[in-house]
Amino acid sequence: MLGRLLPRDKEFFSLFNELAAHLKSAAKLLHELFENGAPVAEKVRAIKAVEHKADQLTAEINLRIDRSFVTPFDREDILALTTRLDDVIDLLDGTARRVEMLHIRQMRPPATQLAKLLVEATEHIERGVQGIKRPPDVHACAIEVKRIEEEGDSIYHVAVGELFQGSPDPLEVIRWKEIYDVLEESTDLCMGVVHALQSISMKNA
């Protein structure tokens, strides 16, 4: 069925690819922030600019859903994939803004590691979105993002445990617990994107 419907509105796929590219760009910028530490304000602005473009794309896709007589697959699935991609970008933006608001300047290795995993996850998601019409591509994406999520969970648990060792500075604990939480949540949201991709792939195989 998917093959018969594709010619009717191919633009959705271009928009999905563009949204996935924005997700990868935001993740790379966030990794640069945690890897280099400065200039924080510049990176925050850059990520916000990507997030704004993603919001505009999301709005465009939603309008297209309403205006299209025939969509390449279920409207609910289009909305789910779009929303979940945008949700991850929003949280990456929120993570960067937290770094700025909490006045974090000295970066910690676990945060850099988690941010790097997010880059890897978004690269696999981009390939999965590009291969949305090819179930093996989506399956490969799902395997890799699940592996990354599990690795991220392990890093998160160790990092949070280290925050409470000895006699830590309470403010540092508060700052970094918040940052670790949103980084870990971001990897979880990446799995949400994968689930939306898998749903589309299975229904239209």
Backbone as CSV, one residue per row, in Angstrom:
resi,resn,N_x,N_y,N_z,CA_x,CA_y,CA_z,C_x,C_y,C_z
1,MET,0.825,-1.205,0.000,0.000,0.000,0.000,0.862,1.259,0.000
2,LEU,1.943,1.229,0.773,2.800,2.416,0.851,3.320,2.817,-0.517
3,GLY,3.706,1.831,-1.317,4.237,2.129,-2.640,3.237,2.842,-3.517
4,ARG,1.945,2.485,-3.379,0.907,3.129,-4.184,0.639,4.553,-3.721
5,LEU,0.835,4.806,-2.443,0.491,6.125,-1.903,1.613,7.143,-2.036
6,LEU,2.851,6.691,-2.083,3.984,7.603,-2.086,3.891,8.716,-3.129
7,PRO,3.529,8.402,-4.393,3.498,9.476,-5.399,2.501,10.586,-5.088
8,ARG,1.559,10.354,-4.204,0.507,11.336,-3.964,0.977,12.535,-3.145
9,ASP,1.967,12.332,-2.281,2.503,13.468,-1.540,3.866,13.100,-0.976
10,LYS,4.889,13.337,-1.780,6.246,12.986,-1.365,6.861,14.022,-0.431
11,GLU,6.238,15.173,-0.345,6.833,16.262,0.413,6.996,15.928,1.892
12,PHE,6.098,15.083,2.426,6.226,14.693,3.830,7.598,14.112,4.113
13,PHE,8.099,13.306,3.194,9.369,12.638,3.429,10.531,13.624,3.434
14,SER,10.468,14.609,2.581,11.494,15.653,2.584,11.468,16.428,3.895
15,LEU,10.269,16.691,4.388,10.129,17.428,5.643,10.638,16.598,6.822
16,PHE,10.352,15.301,6.812,10.872,14.424,7.867,12.395,14.422,7.863
17,ASN,12.968,14.300,6.654,14.434,14.286,6.542,15.041,15.582,7.073
18,GLU,14.381,16.680,6.764,14.878,17.976,7.222,14.781,18.104,8.737
19,LEU,13.688,17.595,9.302,13.519,17.658,10.754,14.556,16.776,11.456
20,ALA,14.822,15.598,10.894,15.841,14.714,11.463,17.227,15.342,11.367
21,ALA,17.479,16.077,10.293,18.766,16.774,10.143,18.911,17.862,11.205
22,HIS,17.825,18.550,11.506,17.862,19.564,12.573,18.150,18.909,13.927
23,LEU,17.581,17.742,14.140,17.831,17.020,15.386,19.318,16.695,15.523
24,LYS,19.902,16.202,14.461,21.332,15.877,14.493,22.173,17.128,14.713
25,SER,21.809,18.223,14.082,22.559,19.475,14.249,22.510,19.959,15.693
26,ALA,21.326,19.892,16.305,21.186,20.323,17.694,22.037,19.457,18.618
27,ALA,22.051,18.148,18.371,22.841,17.244,19.198,24.337,17.532,19.058
28,LYS,24.784,17.812,17.856,26.200,18.117,17.645,26.601,19.407,18.356
29,LEU,25.750,20.401,18.284,26.033,21.663,18.964,26.080,21.468,20.477
30,LEU,25.175,20.637,20.997,25.168,20.377,22.433,26.442,19.643,22.855
31,HIS,26.860,18.694,22.035,28.109,17.975,22.343,29.290,18.940,22.346
32,GLU,29.311,19.861,21.397,30.394,20.851,21.358,30.387,21.707,22.625
33,LEU,29.206,22.017,23.116,29.095,22.811,24.333,29.731,22.065,25.511
34,PHE,29.399,20.783,25.659,29.923,20.004,26.780,31.378,19.607,26.578
35,GLU,31.785,19.488,25.326,33.164,19.083,25.055,34.132,20.237,25.253
36,ASN,33.727,21.418,24.825,34.626,22.570,24.877,34.328,23.517,26.039
37,GLY,33.093,23.519,26.487,32.733,24.343,27.631,32.447,25.797,27.326
38,ALA,32.977,26.305,26.242,32.790,27.723,25.924,32.837,27.901,24.409
39,PRO,32.239,28.961,23.900,31.403,29.954,24.606,29.976,29.426,24.776
40,VAL,29.535,29.344,26.000,28.233,28.762,26.301,27.106,29.551,25.638
41,ALA,27.118,30.865,25.802,26.028,31.688,25.269,25.887,31.525,23.759
42,GLU,27.009,31.428,23.070,26.983,31.276,21.612,26.341,29.949,21.216
43,LYS,26.706,28.880,21.918,26.137,27.567,21.614,24.646,27.531,21.942
44,VAL,24.271,28.164,23.042,22.862,28.210,23.414,22.046,28.907,22.328
45,ARG,22.565,30.013,21.815,21.860,30.733,20.740,21.777,29.891,19.472
46,ALA,22.845,29.178,19.165,22.863,28.356,17.955,21.839,27.220,18.050
47,ILE,21.765,26.598,19.223,20.797,25.513,19.403,19.375,26.063,19.362
48,LYS,19.166,27.231,19.955,17.844,27.853,19.905,17.427,28.150,18.470
49,ALA,18.374,28.557,17.633,18.059,28.827,16.226,17.619,27.550,15.518
50,VAL,18.282,26.433,15.821,17.890,25.147,15.233,16.502,24.747,15.738
51,GLU,16.287,24.931,17.031,14.987,24.584,17.622,13.865,25.403,16.992
52,HIS,14.141,26.674,16.696,13.131,27.529,16.058,12.797,27.023,14.653
53,LYS,13.824,26.623,13.907,13.589,26.068,12.570,12.774,24.787,12.657
54,ALA,13.069,23.971,13.660,12.333,22.717,13.841,10.870,22.993,14.167
55,ASP,10.617,23.997,14.987,9.233,24.365,15.304,8.477,24.801,14.051
56,GLN,9.150,25.562,13.199,8.512,26.003,11.953,8.197,24.814,11.049
57,LEU,9.133,23.860,10.987,8.906,22.652,10.187,7.748,21.837,10.740
58,THR,7.714,21.708,12.051,6.636,20.956,12.690,5.286,21.581,12.358
59,ALA,5.223,22.888,12.425,3.980,23.582,12.080,3.613,23.348,10.613
60,GLU,4.620,23.359,9.749,4.376,23.122,8.323,3.836,21.717,8.078
61,ILE,4.420,20.742,8.768,3.946,19.356,8.607,2.511,19.230,9.106
62,ASN,2.215,19.848,10.239,0.857,19.777,10.773,-0.158,20.409,9.821
63,LEU,0.213,21.526,9.208,-0.672,22.149,8.220,-0.858,21.245,7.009
64,ARG,0.206,20.594,6.620,0.138,19.711,5.452,-0.756,18.504,5.729
65,ILE,-0.733,18.017,6.973,-1.627,16.920,7.339,-3.076,17.337,7.128
66,ASP,-3.403,18.543,7.555,-4.779,19.031,7.440,-5.189,19.257,5.989
67,ARG,-4.235,19.675,5.164,-4.565,20.057,3.790,-4.479,18.907,2.791
68,SER,-3.772,17.842,3.145,-3.572,16.739,2.202,-4.781,15.822,2.185
69,PHE,-5.263,15.535,0.988,-6.396,14.618,0.847,-5.942,13.192,1.127
70,VAL,-4.760,12.845,0.613,-4.186,11.520,0.850,-2.773,11.694,1.359
71,THR,-2.477,11.091,2.481,-1.134,11.141,3.055,-0.428,9.810,2.802
72,PRO,0.913,9.780,2.833,1.629,8.540,2.527,1.388,7.426,3.533
73,PHE,1.034,7.776,4.768,0.595,6.805,5.759,-0.306,7.515,6.753
74,ASP,-0.769,6.801,7.756,-1.790,7.349,8.665,-1.394,8.709,9.225
75,ARG,-2.364,9.598,9.273,-2.128,10.926,9.837,-1.625,10.849,11.277
76,GLU,-2.166,9.895,12.042,-1.737,9.748,13.436,-0.255,9.395,13.517
77,ASP,0.214,8.581,12.595,1.620,8.187,12.591,2.516,9.351,12.172
78,ILE,2.048,10.133,11.209,2.807,11.321,10.790,2.946,12.279,11.963
79,LEU,1.841,12.493,12.661,1.850,13.402,13.811,2.754,12.876,14.919
80,ALA,2.705,11.565,15.169,3.527,10.969,16.237,5.007,11.128,15.939
81,LEU,5.407,10.826,14.707,6.825,10.932,14.348,7.289,12.381,14.424
82,THR,6.480,13.284,13.880,6.835,14.707,13.896,6.975,15.225,15.322
83,THR,6.006,14.898,16.149,5.997,15.381,17.530,7.190,14.845,18.304
84,ARG,7.518,13.578,18.105,8.610,12.986,18.870,9.975,13.521,18.430
85,LEU,10.132,13.756,17.146,11.364,14.396,16.688,11.502,15.790,17.293
86,ASP,10.415,16.531,17.252,10.438,17.897,17.788,10.648,17.905,19.294
87,ASP,10.102,16.916,19.987,10.264,16.845,21.442,11.736,16.676,21.837
88,VAL,12.467,15.858,21.081,13.885,15.669,21.404,14.646,16.976,21.186
89,ILE,14.359,17.649,20.075,15.028,18.918,19.798,14.722,19.930,20.897
90,ASP,13.472,19.977,21.338,13.089,20.895,22.422,13.886,20.604,23.694
91,LEU,14.074,19.321,23.996,14.787,18.980,25.225,16.281,19.271,25.102
92,LEU,16.845,19.087,23.917,18.250,19.456,23.716,18.429,20.959,23.912
93,ASP,17.473,21.718,23.395,17.490,23.168,23.606,17.369,23.487,25.096
94,GLY,16.476,22.786,25.779,16.307,23.003,27.203,17.552,22.639,28.000
95,THR,18.257,21.609,27.561,19.493,21.212,28.234,20.540,22.313,28.120
96,ALA,20.698,22.847,26.920,21.670,23.925,26.710,21.322,25.144,27.559
97,ARG,20.052,25.474,27.611,19.639,26.641,28.396,19.859,26.414,29.891
98,ARG,19.725,25.172,30.340,20.000,24.866,31.745,21.482,25.093,32.076
99,VAL,22.350,24.719,31.154,23.782,24.952,31.367,24.039,26.438,31.599
100,GLU,23.372,27.259,30.810,23.541,28.702,30.936,22.896,29.224,32.223
101,MET,21.687,28.794,32.496,20.966,29.296,33.676,21.636,28.889,34.986
102,LEU,22.206,27.691,35.003,22.847,27.190,36.211,24.305,27.643,36.324
103,HIS,24.737,28.457,35.369,26.094,29.027,35.385,27.172,27.947,35.455
104,ILE,26.987,26.927,34.631,27.966,25.846,34.573,29.058,26.214,33.574
105,ARG,30.278,26.173,34.012,31.411,26.482,33.135,32.426,25.337,33.084
106,GLN,32.604,24.651,34.206,33.527,23.530,34.252,32.747,22.256,33.925
107,MET,32.977,21.705,32.735,32.214,20.554,32.291,32.745,19.257,32.905
108,ARG,31.856,18.311,33.067,32.217,17.011,33.616,32.211,15.951,32.518
109,PRO,33.168,15.020,32.555,33.273,13.997,31.504,31.992,13.201,31.244
110,PRO,31.228,12.786,32.273,30.009,12.036,31.966,29.021,12.806,31.090
111,ALA,28.947,14.121,31.295,28.040,14.929,30.474,28.508,14.934,29.020
112,THR,29.806,15.045,28.835,30.359,14.995,27.474,30.087,13.645,26.836
113,GLN,30.230,12.581,27.615,29.980,11.238,27.104,28.512,11.065,26.713
114,LEU,27.616,11.539,27.557,26.186,11.434,27.256,25.827,12.257,26.021
115,ALA,26.412,13.443,25.902,26.144,14.284,24.739,26.662,13.625,23.461
116,LYS,27.807,12.961,23.560,28.343,12.254,22.397,27.421,11.109,21.983
117,LEU,26.878,10.404,22.963,25.925,9.334,22.654,24.685,9.888,21.954
118,LEU,24.270,11.082,22.345,23.120,11.702,21.688,23.411,12.003,20.222
119,VAL,24.636,12.413,19.946,25.016,12.628,18.543,24.895,11.321,17.775
120,GLU,25.417,10.251,18.347,25.356,8.951,17.680,23.909,8.516,17.472
121,ALA,23.071,8.705,18.502,21.664,8.313,18.390,20.960,9.093,17.288
122,THR,21.222,10.387,17.218,20.541,11.211,16.206,21.044,10.894,14.797
123,GLU,22.280,10.461,14.684,22.784,10.039,13.371,22.057,8.783,12.906
124,HIS,21.837,7.844,13.828,21.085,6.633,13.471,19.626,6.972,13.171
125,ILE,19.062,7.891,13.932,17.683,8.303,13.676,17.565,8.940,12.295
126,GLU,18.526,9.764,11.943,18.485,10.382,10.624,18.489,9.321,9.530
127,ARG,19.328,8.306,9.689,19.351,7.226,8.693,18.040,6.439,8.707
128,GLY,17.467,6.256,9.899,16.196,5.552,9.981,15.070,6.321,9.306
129,VAL,15.061,7.640,9.487,14.044,8.474,8.841,14.226,8.452,7.327
130,GLN,15.463,8.547,6.885,15.737,8.499,5.448,15.342,7.146,4.854
131,GLY,15.427,6.097,5.656,15.084,4.756,5.187,13.724,4.297,5.657
132,ILE,12.827,5.236,5.917,11.529,4.903,6.491,10.729,3.921,5.625
133,LYS,10.999,3.916,4.316,10.296,3.001,3.417,10.981,1.643,3.324
134,ARG,12.101,1.486,4.071,12.857,0.228,4.036,12.927,-0.340,5.454
135,PRO,12.075,-1.280,5.787,12.044,-1.845,7.144,13.406,-2.291,7.690
136,PRO,14.300,-2.886,6.881,15.605,-3.265,7.439,16.402,-2.072,7.955
137,ASP,16.277,-0.927,7.296,16.974,0.281,7.746,16.426,0.762,9.087
138,VAL,15.114,0.713,9.216,14.481,1.133,10.466,14.856,0.170,11.593
139,HIS,14.892,-1.114,11.286,15.271,-2.113,12.289,16.703,-1.891,12.761
140,ALA,17.602,-1.618,11.829,19.001,-1.361,12.187,19.112,-0.123,13.078
141,CYS,18.331,0.893,12.753,18.294,2.117,13.569,17.831,1.795,14.979
142,ALA,16.796,0.989,15.095,16.241,0.658,16.404,17.254,-0.081,17.273
143,ILE,17.982,-1.002,16.680,18.982,-1.768,17.430,20.062,-0.837,17.985
144,GLU,20.545,0.058,17.156,21.629,0.942,17.579,21.181,1.957,18.628
145,VAL,20.006,2.534,18.436,19.530,3.530,19.403,19.228,2.871,20.749
146,LYS,18.726,1.643,20.725,18.496,0.917,21.976,19.824,0.661,22.685
147,ARG,20.837,0.278,21.943,22.161,0.064,22.532,22.674,1.351,23.167
148,ILE,22.500,2.452,22.464,22.951,3.752,22.963,22.182,4.148,24.217
149,GLU,20.887,3.907,24.219,20.081,4.229,25.399,20.585,3.456,26.622
150,GLU,20.884,2.178,26.443,21.365,1.361,27.555,22.735,1.835,28.041
151,GLU,23.597,2.199,27.098,24.906,2.725,27.473,24.746,4.046,28.223
152,GLY,23.824,4.874,27.760,23.563,6.138,28.433,23.047,5.946,29.847
153,ASP,22.171,4.961,30.030,21.660,4.671,31.369,22.798,4.303,32.313
154,SER,23.725,3.504,31.824,24.867,3.074,32.643,25.736,4.268,33.049
155,ILE,26.039,5.144,32.092,26.839,6.337,32.383,26.106,7.230,33.381
156,TYR,24.815,7.384,33.183,23.997,8.230,34.059,24.027,7.728,35.503
157,HIS,23.830,6.437,35.686,23.779,5.887,37.039,25.107,6.074,37.764
158,VAL,26.210,5.839,37.073,27.529,6.023,37.684,27.757,7.498,37.998
159,ALA,27.412,8.363,37.049,27.658,9.799,37.219,26.873,10.370,38.400
160,VAL,25.610,9.989,38.523,24.798,10.489,39.640,25.328,9.949,40.963
161,GLY,25.729,8.700,40.970,26.296,8.131,42.183,27.538,8.875,42.627
162,GLU,28.370,9.264,41.677,29.607,9.990,42.003,29.313,11.371,42.596
163,LEU,28.176,11.963,42.215,27.823,13.280,42.749,27.674,13.263,44.260
164,PHE,27.243,12.118,44.792,26.926,12.044,46.221,28.038,11.398,47.049
165,GLN,29.169,11.147,46.436,30.279,10.564,47.174,30.946,11.609,48.072
166,GLY,31.411,11.158,49.224,32.140,12.056,50.114,31.255,13.144,50.688
167,SER,31.781,14.363,50.684,31.041,15.528,51.191,30.919,16.551,50.068
168,PRO,30.012,16.307,49.138,29.917,17.166,47.952,29.327,18.540,48.256
169,ASP,29.626,19.472,47.371,29.024,20.805,47.434,27.552,20.670,47.001
170,PRO,26.605,21.016,47.876,25.184,20.851,47.535,24.783,21.544,46.239
171,LEU,25.331,22.721,45.984,24.989,23.429,44.748,25.465,22.679,43.517
172,GLU,26.642,22.081,43.613,27.158,21.297,42.491,26.297,20.064,42.251
173,VAL,25.856,19.460,43.331,24.977,18.291,43.198,23.682,18.686,42.490
174,ILE,23.095,19.797,42.915,21.844,20.262,42.306,22.050,20.566,40.825
175,ARG,23.122,21.295,40.520,23.390,21.659,39.121,23.527,20.418,38.241
176,TRP,24.418,19.547,38.653,24.753,18.432,37.778,23.703,17.336,37.763
177,LYS,22.993,17.176,38.857,21.880,16.207,38.832,20.852,16.634,37.798
178,GLU,20.575,17.924,37.732,19.631,18.454,36.738,20.133,18.197,35.316
179,ILE,21.405,18.458,35.085,21.966,18.272,33.741,21.971,16.803,33.344
180,TYR,22.412,15.950,34.247,22.421,14.515,33.951,21.016,13.994,33.674
181,ASP,20.048,14.491,34.422,18.662,14.049,34.242,18.154,14.356,32.835
182,VAL,18.378,15.580,32.376,17.840,15.942,31.057,18.616,15.265,29.927
183,LEU,19.905,15.033,30.121,20.665,14.300,29.106,20.165,12.861,28.997
184,GLU,19.926,12.236,30.146,19.433,10.863,30.135,18.025,10.800,29.545
185,GLU,17.196,11.788,29.883,15.840,11.834,29.332,15.869,12.004,27.817
186,SER,16.853,12.727,27.319,16.970,12.924,25.877,17.207,11.608,25.153
187,THR,18.028,10.735,25.729,18.250,9.429,25.091,16.971,8.598,25.130
188,ASP,16.207,8.731,26.204,14.925,8.025,26.279,13.979,8.513,25.179
189,LEU,13.958,9.829,24.959,13.080,10.382,23.921,13.513,9.940,22.527
190,CYS,14.806,9.697,22.351,15.275,9.161,21.060,14.636,7.800,20.790
191,MET,14.470,6.999,21.842,13.788,5.715,21.670,12.323,5.929,21.301
192,GLY,11.726,7.011,21.775,10.359,7.324,21.376,10.254,7.569,19.884
193,VAL,11.255,8.243,19.321,11.297,8.458,17.869,11.382,7.116,17.152
194,VAL,12.236,6.252,17.659,12.417,4.936,17.055,11.114,4.134,17.077
195,HIS,10.389,4.199,18.177,9.124,3.475,18.263,8.131,3.981,17.210
196,ALA,8.119,5.291,16.988,7.238,5.848,15.950,7.660,5.355,14.568
197,LEU,8.967,5.314,14.334,9.466,4.801,13.051,9.099,3.341,12.855
198,GLN,9.248,2.551,13.914,8.931,1.127,13.818,7.445,0.913,13.547
199,SER,6.616,1.718,14.169,5.168,1.594,13.950,4.821,1.850,12.490
200,ILE,5.403,2.894,11.929,5.157,3.203,10.516,5.676,2.094,9.621
201,SER,6.882,1.633,9.924,7.521,0.596,9.108,6.713,-0.695,9.106
202,MET,6.250,-1.114,10.276,5.495,-2.372,10.371,4.149,-2.279,9.662
203,LYS,3.491,-1.136,9.793,2.179,-0.984,9.183,2.253,-0.930,7.662
204,ASN,3.373,-0.474,7.135,3.457,-0.236,5.699,4.475,-1.136,4.993
205,ALA,4.901,-2.190,5.675,5.864,-3.120,5.076,5.246,-3.854,3.898
